[in-house]
Amino acid sequence: MLLNVHVKNLALIDEVEMNFEDHLNILTGETGAGKSVLMGAVNMALGAKVPRDMIRKGADYALAELFFSVDDKRVLETLEGLEIPVEDDSVIISRRMTAGRSVSRINGEIVSAAQVRLAGQLLLDVHGQHDHQSLLDKSRHLVILDRFIREPLGDKKEELLKAYQEYMHLKEAHNNQAMDNEQRLRQISFLEFEVEEIEKARLIPGEDEQLEKDFVKMSHGRQIIEGISKVHQWTGYEDDTSAGEQLGRGLKNFYNLEEFDPELSGLREQLENIESLLNDFNRDLSGYMETLSFDEDDFRATEERLDLINHLKSKYGTSVEEILEYKKKKQDELERLKGYDDWLKNLEKQLADSEKRLAKLSEEVSQVRRKYAKILEKQIEEALKDLNFLQVNFKIPVHPTGKYTRNGWDDVEFLVSTNPGEDVKPLGQVASGGELSRIMLGIKAVLAQVDDIPTLIFDEIDTGISGRTAQKVAEKLAYIGRSHQVLCITHLPQIAAMADSHYLIEKIAADGRTKTEIRELSPEEQVQEVGRLMGGVEITKNILDSADEMKKMAEEFRITCLKN
């Protein structure tokens, strides 16, 4: 359930915080008060694209934060499986947007846009003002049917997807292997040349790195010997000016002076340590010099070996390891081409077996769809009758096409007739905008019975309706609100009257600036707001009495819903 929405510095919103309740939450306000900005904040938090100019003028950033309480174990397990952090059965999704970038977090941890999107799909379903137009896209009909039959399908959809991916992989491999005998022999000859060239080099993993070090060392051998010799001379005891000889003289002076001042013993010990360290260094340096030998033949052999490896790198990979991996790949390809007929026969058998599995799973899924499509038809029809479609016929034909997709081979399309005697036709040929909106609400009411999604948000789903139809829509929203948390932005009094909790969105001017504020209304204020939605310029006592009566009737309906 969505407990809290916190928005800061977004369009006209300076900073607002809303605490929502269970059941039906209604939001109303004057046109232009900022209702769409609120929906924009929710979508922003869920990763939707938001124009940079939506950041409030004078602010450095915009923030949208959603606080959810989750008590469904399956949803919690799914979130954890997606590596989305969950703390104390709570999920806080936030997004901070500046002029240069945006950062999304879940429970304080930075997450990807994909993780936010997946979390949002599990926690709430947002229905915007124009989302009902998606019903005109026939591909959405299969998605809706599969949501309804998620439980009966079980793991079949996942198995179907894996079978489809395997089939397409084998089919692609088969399509790419059509070659005549002459092409095959040419390819074999070329592969044998490549493999032989690499094998002749007798490469050892890592040798290129060692050879490069040896080559650099040998290339500067004369410089190294001359430089080390000078350092050995300067730090040794071989002439009067060397450091070792000078330190020895210094120590002799200390020994002579120490009998006059015992406190000099500490300094003499320090100098002894320095001489000892220098003596060790000089001895180690001498040992290193003895290991230096730069043979011209060794240098030439190192250079030639390095040239050979670099030549192979230019053709087969950037390292010895990559070259050897390339050789293994070409050896496998060579073996396949030499036994091409047997390999192709085996591939064709795998492809046939894979298609057989895919066809079996597609048919099993199709059978489930055909069975439950009949049930969904009836439930949507009943929901539409509740929404004031008095004569409605809704059909969901499922036609196997024989053409494989990741969803099987079914073609699904919603057909409807809203007038007696008329044949069912595709939605786009029959339904108006207002009717599409109600059909979408009816579908969501049915899906709400099988969905785990705890929160539904409707943004002005009442567009294009009024009168008795508006009352029926209000009742349907109240019905959904008995089992789900519902947030609904509306301009109709019938829907507003049905609120369990009612929030007013209003635009105010203060300190020379305009800003949007949102507050929860008291029972008395709710009647006033319903009256405002009902009335004209002046809200009279008669209008308020009608608003009060509408609220009481809505309360009676909610009580009836609870009993049922």
N, C-alpha and C positions, 0 to 999 in steps of 0.2 A: 504494500500500500504506500502511496505517495503521502508522506507526512508533512513535508515542508518544501517550499520553493523560495529561494533567496536570489534576488536579482539586483544588480548594482550597475549604474552608469550605462544603461542600455536605452538608446533613443530618448524618450521623455522620462524614463524611470531614473530617478536619482538613486534611491535604494528602497526596496520593498521586501517584506518577508511575509509569506502566507502559510498558515498552518491549516491543512485540510483534514476533514473527517472521513469516516467510512460512509458508504451508501452514496447518495446523490448530492454533489456539490455544484451549485449554480453560480455563474459569474455573469453579471450584467453591467451595463454602463451606457452612457450617451455615445453616439457615433463620434469617433475620433478621440475617445477617452484613453485608448491604449490597449484595447482588448487583444488586438492582433500582435502587439508587442509582447504581451504575456506569452502567447503561443510561440512567438519567435524565440523567447528566452528558453522555453522547454526544448524546442527543436535545436537551439544553439547548444545547450548542455548535452544533447544526444548526438552531436557531431555534424549537424546540418551546416551548409554554407551560409555565412552571415556576412553581408557587406560591411566593410571597415567603417563606413560612415554611420553605422548604427551605434558606434561608441558615442556616448553623450558628449556634447560639445564642452570642451574644457577639461575632460577627464583623460587620464593616461591609459585606462583599460576598461573593459566591460567584463562582468562576472555573472555567470548563471550557475546555480547550484540546486540539485535535486536530492532530497533526503528520503530514502525508502526504508520501510520496515518489511522484512521478508520472513514469512512463517511457513512457506511451502518447501518441504524437504527436497522435492525433485528440482525445484528452481535453484535452491542453494547448492545442490550437488552439481547441477549443470554449470553454475557460475564458477565453482571451484575447479571443475574440469576444464574450463576455459582459462584457468589461471587468473581469474578475476578475484581480488582480495575481498573477503567478507568478514566483518567484525561484529560480533554480538548480534547476528541476524539482521544487520543494518548495512545498507549500501548508500554511499554518498557519491554522486556523480557531479563533477564540477568542470567548468571550462572557463579559463581566463584568456581573454583576447585583447591584444594590443594592436597598434597600427602595423607592427611587423610580423607578428606570429600569434599562435594560440596554443595553449597547453591544456590537455584534458587529464583529469585525475579521477581515480576511483578509490575512495577511502584514503586519500592522501598520496597514493602512488601514481606516478605518471604512467599512462597507458596509451595504447595506439587507438586510432580512430575506429579500427575494426573491432577492438574489444568493447569500446563504448557502444558501438552499433549493436553488437550481439547482446550486451547487457540490457540495453534499452528494449530490444525485442522481447526479452524475457519478462521485463518489469511493467511495461505499459504499451498500450496500443493507441496511437494518436490518429484521429480522423479529422483532417483539415477540411476547409470550406469546399475544396474542389476534388477531394479524394474519391467521391462517388463516381467521378468520371472514369476512374480506373476500371469500373465495371464494363466499360465499352471495350476494354482490351481483353479479348477472348482468352489469352494465356493466363489471366488472373483467375479465371473460373476453375481451372484445374487446381490451382494453389488453394482456393477456398474449399473445394471438395476434399482435398487431402488434409487440410487442417481439421475438417469435421471428422474424418475417419482415421485420425492419427492413432488412436488406441487399437481399433481393429486391424490396421495395417501392421502394427508392431515394428519389427525390424525389416519388413519386406522392402521398404523404400531404400534403406541403406544397402541391403543386399543387391537390389536392382541397380543402384548407382555403381557399385563395385563391378557387377557383371557387365554393365554398359561400358565402363572405362576399359576393362580387360578386352572386351570385344573390339572396341575402336582401336586399341593399341595393336591387336593382332591383325585387324583389317588393314591398318596403315602399313604395317610391316609387309603384309602380303602384296599390297598395291605397289610398294616400292621395289619389289624384287623381280619384276618382269624384265628378263634380258635373254637374248639369244645366245647360242653356244659360243659364237665368235667374241661377243662382248665379255662373256664369262672368262674365256681363255686369256683375253687381254688384261682383264682385271687381276686374274691369278698371277700373271707374269709381273705386273706392276707391284703387287703386294709382296711377292717373293723377293723382288729387288729391295724393297724397303726393309723387310725383315732381315735379309742377309746383310745389308749395309749396317744396320744397328748391331746385329750379332757379332760381326767382324770386329767391331770396336771394343767388345768385351768390357762394357761399362760397369763401374762399381758405384753404387749410390754414395753421393757426397764427395766423390773424388774431384769434381770440378772445383769445389770450394777450396780444397787443399792445394790443388794445382795452381790456382790463382794466387794463393798466399805464397807458395814456393816461387812462382814466377816473379812476383814483385820483389821478393827477398833477393833472388839471384840477379835481377836486373839492376839492383842497387848494391851489389856485393862489394864493389871497390869502395864506395862511399861508406858502407857500414864498417869495413875493416879499418879504413883510415881514421874514421871518427872514433871507433872504439879504442884504437891504439893510443890516440891522443888522450882520451879520458883516462885510460889505464896509467899512462905516464903522469898525468897531472895529479892523480889521486894516490900514486904509489910512493916508493922510497928510492927511486932510481937516480934522482938528481936533487940538488940542493933546493930547487924551487918547488918541488912537488909537495902536495898537501900532507902526505904521511910524514915526510922528513921534517916539515915545519912543525907539525903537531908534536913529534918526538922532542924537538928542541924546547918547545914550550913546556912540556912535562918536566924536563930536566931543570928548568928554571924554577918550576913550582917546588920540586923536591928541595932545592937549595934554599928557597925563601920560606918554606913551611916551618923550619926550625925557629924562624924569627916570629912567626905569627901562626899559631895552630889553627886559627879560623880559616886559613886558606886551604885546609884539607878538603872541605866540601867542594870548592871550585876545582881543585885538582882531580877529585873523583869524577866530576862532570866531564872534564877534559879527557880523562882516561876512557870513559864510556864512548865519547866521540871518536877517539882514536881506534877503539875496538870495533865500532860500527864501520868506520872507514876501512879498516884492515879487512873486515869480512866482505865488504862491498868489493874491494880491490881483488880479493881472492876469487870471488864469484865471477867477476868480470873476466879474470884471467881464464877461468874454466870455460866461460862462454866463447872466448876467442879461440880456444883449442878446438871447439866443435865447428868453427867456421871453415868451410872448404867449398869453393866455387869451381866445380869442374865444367869446362866448356861443353863437353859431351852431355853432361847431365842437364845443363841449361838448354841445349838444343833439343834434347828429348822432351823436356818439360814443355817447351814452346810448341813443338810439333803435336804433342798429345792435347794440349789446350786448344790448338787450332782445329784439330779433328772434332773435339767435343763441341766447340762453338759452331762448327759447320753443321753438326747434327742438330744442335739447338735451333739453328735458323730454319730447319725443316720440320722438326718433330716435337719441339717443346722447349720451355725456358729453363729446364733443369734436367739433370740425369734421371731423376725419378719420373718426370713427365715423359721423357723419351722412352724409358722402359715400359711405362704404362701404355704408351702409344703402340709399342711393339706387341704387347700382349693383346691389345684390341685388334691389331691387324692380323695376328696369328689366328685369333678366333674367327675373324672374317675369312681368312684364307682356308681354314679348315671347313667352314661352312660352304665356301664356293667349290672346294674339291669334292665335297659330298653333297652338292647342290640338289640333286634329284631327291635324295633321301630327306634332306633338310626341308625342302619345299613340301614334300608329301607330309612330313610331320607338322609343319606350320598349317597346312590346309586342314589337317585333322583337328589340331588345336582350335582353329577358327570355327570349324563346324561344331565342335563340342561347345565352344563358348557361345555361339549363336543359339544352340539348343537350350543352354542354361538361361540365356537372356530371354528367349521366347517363352520359356516355362514361367519365369518370374514375372514377365510382362503380363502373361495371361492370368496368373494368380492375383496380381495387383488389380488387373482389370475386372476380375470377378468381384473383388471386394468393392471396387468403385461402383460397379453396376448395381450391386445389392444395396449399398448405403446411399447411392444417389436417389433412389426411390424414397428413402426415409427423409433425406434432406429436402427433397421436393415438398413433401407434406409439411414439414416443420416450417419451411420458409413461407409456404402458402398460409399457414395459420398465423405466422408472425405478421404477414402483410395484411391479412384481414383485421388483425388487431390495430393496424396502422391505417385503417379506413380504406383499404382496397376491398370493396364490397364483392366484386365479381373478379376473381383473379385465378388464373391457371398458370402454374409455374412448373417447368419441365427442365430436367438436367439429363439430356441424352449423352451416353458414353459410347463412342464409336472407336473400336480398334482400327487403326490405320495400317498396321503392318510395318510402319516406318519407326525405327527405334530412336528414342531420345533418352536422356538421363532419367526421365520420368516414366519410361515405358513406351507403349505405342498408342495410348489413348488420345482421342480428340474430345474435349469437353466444352460445351457451350450452354450458357443459361438462356432459356427461351421463356417468354412470358406473354400472356394475354390479359389485359385489364378490362376488356369489354366482352360481354356475353356474345357468343356466336362467332367471335374472331379466332382465327388460328393463332397458335403460339408462334412468335417470331423473335429474332435476336433483340436484345435489350435496346440497342441503338436505333432500331426501326420502330419501336413502340413507345418507350418511356420518355417523358419530359425530364427536365432537370430536377424539378421537385419530386417527381416519382422515383427517379434514380436515387435521390438522397434518402427517401423512405425505404427503398429496396435495400440499400446498403445498411441502413439501421436495422432492418429486419434480419438481414444476414448476420450482422454482428450480434444481435440478440440471440440468435440460434447458436453461433460459435461460442458465445460467452458461457454456454452450458457445458462445453467440452474443453475450453481453454484453461491453461494454468495462469494466464496473464491476469494479474490482480487489479490493474487500473486501466480504465478506458477514458480517453479524453475526446470530446466532441466539440469542434469549433464551428458554431453556427450551422449545425446540421438541419436546422429548421428553415433554411432558405427556400422560398417559393411555396410555403404552406401557411394556412391560417384556419380559423374556425374549428370545426369538429376534428379535422385532420391534425391540427396543432395539439388538441387535447389528447388524441390517440398517441401521438409521438411522445407527449409528456408522460403518459401512463406507461409506455414501453420503456422509457428511460428510467422511470421509477422502479419498474419490474427488474430491469438489469441491475439497478442499484441495490437490490436486496441481496445479490450474491457477489457483486463486484463494487469496487470503488469507482464512481463515475464523476468526472469533471466536465461540465458543459457550459460553454459560452453561448448565450442566447439573447434574443431581443423579443421573444414572445412571452406574454404574461402567463399563459397556460403552463409553459415549461418552468418558468421562474417560480410559480406558486407551488410546484411539486418539490421544491428544494428541501433537503434535510439540513443543509447549511448553505447560506446565501452570502455572496461577496459582491461588493460594489466597487467597480473600477471607475475612478473619476479623475478628471484633469483639473488641476488648480494652479493659480498663479501666486507666486510668493517671491519677494526679494528681486523683482524684475525678471523672473524666469518662470517658465511653465514646466510642471512635472506631473507625472501620473502617480496616483496613490491607490492602494487597494485595502479595503477593510471589511471585516465580517459584520453583517447586519444583525441587529436585535430582532426579535419577533415583530415588534411594532414597526421597525424600519423596513422589514421585509414587506409588510402590507403596503407601506408607502411606495416602495419600489415597484411592486406589482401594479399598484395604481398608476404610477408614472408610465409604465409600459402599456397600460390599457388606455389611458386618457390622452387628451390633447394638450393645449397650451396650459390650461388651468385644471388642476386636480381637485375636483369637487368632492363633497361629502358622499354623493351617490356613487362616484367612482371608487372612493375608499371603501364604501360598504360592499360594493361588488368585489373589490379586491380581497376584502376580509372573507367574504363568502367563498371565493375561489380558493383561498388558502385552507379554509375549513374542509371543503370538498376534497382537496388534495390530501389533507391529513387523513380523512376517512379512507381514501383509496390506498394510502400507504399502510394503514392498519390492516386493510383487507389483504394486501400483498403479503404482509407478515404472517397472517393466518394461513394463507395458501402456500 
